[in-house]
């Protein structure tokens, strides 16, 4: 694909992987010029919803490491002698031919061997792909991610997931900011002995969740991390705190407040906490204030409740999260409120009628 006007529309459907594989995009990342800079800056300005994908793809290309290994002179000479001896043994006439070669041809032969050996070492040590993949979601959007091991992840709005490339005899590792639902592929065959590469670790700023094969939800917002186990078994450890690790059972909710370093644990209906994957908000006995905070985190809009006393009122039943407008319609109907937009904020006022 080339960077002309005809391909602008085609790029609009590109994923991060598509951009990484595109030759014109690669040339812009590694050897930018005025023309390619103008094209991509203009394209991102026209497709603001895709700008973060372009930025992520560019960062991943820039962080792909390549290791060069130039062999020592002794190693080159040893390889040369070994190759010549092998050929001489088979042909018998090589010595005479080699003695008659002038110094220029000898130098050329050594150069070819050095270049060939270096190429083998260079491309042999080259990584198979990016060292890590980064997935992000905009406000009001969700994304499904499938890892090479079969693990399925649903990333909620306003979230970021970093996935480290699989390494031999190393655990599977991901880093989460925001909220995600995990269905981890079960690699462990012997529950009595867990191999290092069979472990699955999810890191947040305050907790590390270790999994063998299970379904669970992690939500990290506003200084709190909530872990809900739907199926299987997980172990949660505290980063940098002298607290024992916790083994969770299905239906367990663990809430860690990193600001005051306090832990709460209770039993809940796990499906209520994962209903967001079906575009429903089912909080556990939520207050209006908690609902507003959730909508702000997911849709990126500041919502101000004019009557602060209403914030403590509870609400039961699901709220559809398909759009912010639908959620606000439910809130204004239930609580008899009206919505006024002011300075990029939404003001919820008590309806005087």
C-alpha positions in Angstrom: 0.0 0.0 0.0 1.2 3.5 -0.8 0.5 6.8 1.0 -1.7 8.5 -1.7 -5.1 9.9 -1.6 -6.7 6.7 -2.8 -5.5 4.7 0.3 -6.8 7.2 2.9 -10.1 5.5 3.1 -8.4 2.0 3.3 -6.3 3.1 6.2 -9.5 3.9 8.1 -10.2 0.2 8.6 -6.7 -0.6 9.7 -5.9 -2.2 13.1 -2.6 -1.7 15.0 -1.3 -5.0 13.4 -2.2 -3.8 9.9 -0.3 -0.5 10.4 2.7 -2.4 11.7 2.8 -4.6 8.6 2.2 -1.7 6.1 5.3 -0.8 4.1 4.5 2.9 3.7 3.8 3.2 7.4 7.1 1.5 8.3 9.0 3.9 6.0 7.4 6.8 7.7 8.3 5.5 11.2 12.0 4.7 10.4 12.8 7.2 7.6 10.3 10.0 7.8 10.4 12.9 5.3 8.4 16.0 4.6 6.0 14.3 2.3 5.2 11.3 4.6 5.0 13.6 7.7 2.5 15.7 5.9 0.4 12.7 4.8 0.2 11.1 8.2 -0.3 14.3 10.2 -3.2 15.2 7.8 -4.6 11.6 8.0 -4.6 11.6 11.8 -6.3 15.1 11.8 -9.0 13.7 9.5 -9.4 10.5 11.5 -9.1 11.5 15.2 -10.8 8.3 16.4 -7.9 6.3 14.9 -5.1 8.6 16.1 -4.3 6.5 19.2 -4.0 3.3 17.0 -1.5 5.0 14.8 0.5 6.3 17.8 0.5 2.8 19.4 1.6 1.1 16.2 4.4 3.7 15.8 5.6 3.1 19.3 5.6 -0.6 18.9 7.7 -0.4 15.7 10.1 2.0 17.4 10.6 -0.3 20.4 11.3 -3.5 18.4 14.8 -4.4 19.3 17.3 -6.0 17.0 20.5 -7.5 18.2 23.7 -7.4 16.1 26.4 -9.9 16.6 29.6 -9.4 14.5 31.9 -12.4 14.8 35.5 -12.1 16.0 38.3 -12.4 13.4 39.4 -15.7 14.9 36.0 -17.1 14.5 35.8 -15.9 10.9 39.2 -17.5 10.1 38.3 -20.8 11.8 35.0 -21.0 9.8 36.9 -20.2 6.6 39.5 -22.9 7.2 36.8 -25.4 8.1 34.9 -24.7 4.9 38.0 -24.8 2.7 39.1 -28.1 4.3 35.7 -29.6 3.7 35.7 -28.6 0.0 39.3 -29.7 -0.4 38.5 -33.1 0.9 35.7 -33.5 -1.6 37.3 -31.9 -4.7 41.0 -32.6 -4.1 42.0 -29.8 -6.4 41.1 -26.9 -4.1 44.6 -26.3 -2.7 46.1 -25.6 -6.1 43.3 -23.3 -7.1 43.5 -21.4 -3.7 47.3 -20.9 -4.1 46.8 -19.4 -7.5 44.2 -16.9 -6.2 45.6 -13.4 -5.9 45.2 -11.3 -2.7 42.2 -9.5 -4.1 40.2 -12.7 -4.6 41.2 -13.9 -1.2 40.0 -10.7 0.4 36.7 -11.0 -1.6 36.2 -14.6 -0.4 36.8 -13.7 3.2 34.4 -10.7 2.9 31.6 -12.9 1.5 32.1 -15.4 4.3 32.0 -12.7 6.9 28.9 -11.1 5.4 27.1 -14.4 5.2 28.0 -15.5 8.7 27.0 -12.1 10.1 23.7 -12.2 8.2 22.9 -15.6 9.7 23.7 -14.4 13.2 21.8 -11.2 12.7 18.6 -12.7 11.3 18.8 -15.7 13.6 18.8 -13.5 16.7 16.1 -11.2 15.4 12.9 -11.2 17.5 9.9 -12.7 15.9 7.7 -9.6 16.6 7.1 -6.7 19.0 8.3 -7.2 22.5 4.9 -6.3 23.7 1.4 -5.4 22.4 -0.6 -2.5 23.7 -4.4 -2.4 23.5 -6.4 0.7 24.4 -10.1 1.8 24.3 -11.6 5.2 23.9 -14.4 6.5 26.1 -17.7 4.6 25.4 -15.9 1.8 23.5 -15.0 -1.8 24.3 -12.6 -4.1 22.6 -12.2 -7.9 22.5 -8.6 -9.2 22.6 -7.5 -12.8 21.9 -4.0 -13.8 23.1 -1.9 -16.4 21.3 -2.5 -19.0 24.1 -6.3 -18.7 23.6 -7.0 -16.4 26.5 -9.9 -14.1 25.8 -10.1 -10.6 27.2 -12.8 -7.9 27.0 -11.4 -4.5 27.6 -13.8 -1.9 29.0 -14.0 1.8 28.0 -11.1 4.1 28.9 -8.7 1.2 29.6 -5.3 0.0 28.6 -3.8 -3.5 28.4 -0.1 -4.3 27.9 0.7 -7.9 26.9 4.3 -9.1 27.0 5.4 -11.4 24.2 5.6 -15.1 25.2 9.0 -16.2 26.4 10.3 -19.7 26.9 9.9 -21.0 30.4 8.5 -17.6 31.6 5.0 -16.8 32.9 2.4 -15.1 30.8 2.2 -11.5 31.9 -0.2 -8.6 31.3 -0.5 -5.1 32.8 -3.9 -3.5 33.2 -5.1 0.1 33.7 -8.9 0.5 33.8 -11.2 -2.5 33.6 -11.1 -5.9 31.8 -12.8 -9.3 32.0 -10.5 -12.3 31.5 -11.2 -15.8 30.4 -7.8 -17.4 30.8 -6.8 -20.4 28.8 -5.9 -23.3 31.1 -2.4 -24.7 30.3 -1.7 -26.6 33.5 -2.2 -30.4 33.1 -1.0 -31.4 36.5 -2.6 -29.4 39.4 0.1 -30.7 41.8 2.9 -29.2 39.7 2.6 -25.8 38.0 5.2 -25.1 35.4 6.6 -21.6 35.1 5.2 -21.0 31.6 1.8 -22.1 32.7 1.3 -19.2 35.2 -0.8 -16.2 34.1 -0.1 -12.9 35.9 -2.1 -9.7 35.8 -0.4 -6.6 37.3 -2.1 -3.5 38.5 -0.6 -0.6 40.5 -1.5 -2.2 43.8 -2.2 -5.9 43.2 -0.9 -8.9 41.3 -3.5 -11.5 40.3 -2.1 -15.0 39.5 -4.3 -17.4 37.5 -4.2 -21.0 36.3 -7.4 -21.1 34.3 -10.5 -19.1 35.2 -12.9 -16.2 34.5 -12.6 -13.0 36.5 -13.0 -9.3 36.4 -10.5 -6.5 37.4 -11.5 -2.9 37.8 -8.9 -0.3 38.7 -10.3 3.2 39.0 -9.9 6.2 41.3 -7.3 4.6 43.6 -9.3 1.4 44.1 -8.8 -2.0 42.6 -11.7 -4.5 42.5 -11.2 -8.2 41.7 -14.3 -10.4 41.2 -13.9 -14.1 40.6 -16.6 -15.7 38.4 -15.1 -19.2 37.8 -12.1 -21.2 39.0 -9.5 -20.0 41.5 -7.1 -17.1 41.6 -4.5 -15.8 44.1 -4.1 -12.1 44.8 -0.9 -10.7 46.3 -0.2 -7.1 47.4 2.6 -5.3 45.8 5.0 -3.8 48.4 2.8 -4.5 51.4 3.4 -6.9 54.2 0.1 -8.7 53.8 -0.5 -12.4 53.1 -1.7 -13.4 49.6 -5.5 -14.2 49.3 -6.9 -17.2 47.5 -10.3 -16.3 46.0 -13.3 -18.6 45.4 -16.1 -18.0 42.8 -18.4 -15.2 44.0 -15.7 -13.4 46.0 -15.2 -9.7 45.7 -11.9 -8.1 46.9 -11.6 -4.4 47.0 -8.2 -2.8 47.6 -7.9 0.9 48.4 -4.4 2.0 47.6 -4.8 5.4 49.1 -5.4 4.1 52.6 -4.0 0.6 51.9 -7.1 -1.1 53.2 -8.7 -4.4 52.0 -12.3 -5.4 52.0 -13.7 -8.8 51.0 -17.2 -10.1 50.6 -19.4 -12.5 48.6 -21.5 -11.2 45.8 -23.2 -12.2 42.5 -20.3 -12.2 40.1 -22.4 -11.9 37.0 -23.6 -8.4 38.2 -20.0 -7.2 38.1 -19.3 -8.6 34.6 -22.6 -7.4 33.1 -20.8 -4.5 31.5 -19.5 -7.0 28.8 -23.1 -7.1 27.7 -23.4 -3.3 27.9 -25.3 -3.3 31.2 -24.4 -1.6 34.4 -25.4 -3.8 37.4 -23.6 -2.4 40.5 -24.1 -4.1 43.8 -26.7 -1.9 45.7 -25.2 1.3 44.1 -25.8 4.8 45.2 -26.4 7.6 42.6 -22.9 8.9 43.3 -21.3 5.5 42.5 -23.3 5.3 39.3 -22.2 8.8 38.2 -18.5 7.9 38.9 -18.8 4.8 36.8 -20.4 6.8 33.9 -17.7 9.4 34.1 -14.9 6.8 33.9 -16.5 5.0 31.0 -17.7 7.9 28.9 -15.2 10.7 29.8 -17.8 13.3 30.6 -17.8 15.3 33.8 -21.2 14.9 35.6 -22.1 17.2 38.4 -25.0 16.4 40.8 -26.3 19.7 41.9 -28.1 18.4 45.0 -25.3 16.5 46.8 -27.8 14.9 49.2 -29.2 12.8 46.3 -25.8 11.1 45.9 -26.5 8.7 48.7 -29.8 7.4 47.3 -29.7 3.8 46.2 -30.9 2.3 43.0 -31.8 -1.2 42.0 -31.9 -2.9 38.6 -29.7 -2.7 35.5 -28.8 0.4 33.6 -28.1 0.0 29.9 -24.6 1.2 29.0 -25.0 1.3 25.2 -24.8 5.1 25.2 -24.4 7.8 27.8 -27.7 9.3 26.7 -29.5 6.1 27.5 -28.0 5.9 30.9 -28.8 9.5 31.7 -32.4 9.0 30.5 -32.8 6.2 33.1 -31.2 8.3 35.9 -33.3 11.4 35.1 -36.5 9.4 35.0 -35.9 7.5 38.2 -34.6 10.4 40.3 -36.8 13.1 38.6 -33.8 15.1 37.3 -33.1 17.3 34.3 -29.8 17.6 32.4 -28.1 20.9 31.6 -24.9 21.1 29.7 -22.5 23.8 30.8 -18.7 24.3 30.0 -18.3 20.7 28.8 -19.9 19.3 32.0 -23.4 17.8 32.5 -25.3 19.3 35.4 -28.0 17.1 37.0 -30.7 19.3 38.6 -33.8 18.4 40.5 -36.8 18.8 38.3 -39.1 21.4 40.0 -42.2 20.3 38.2 
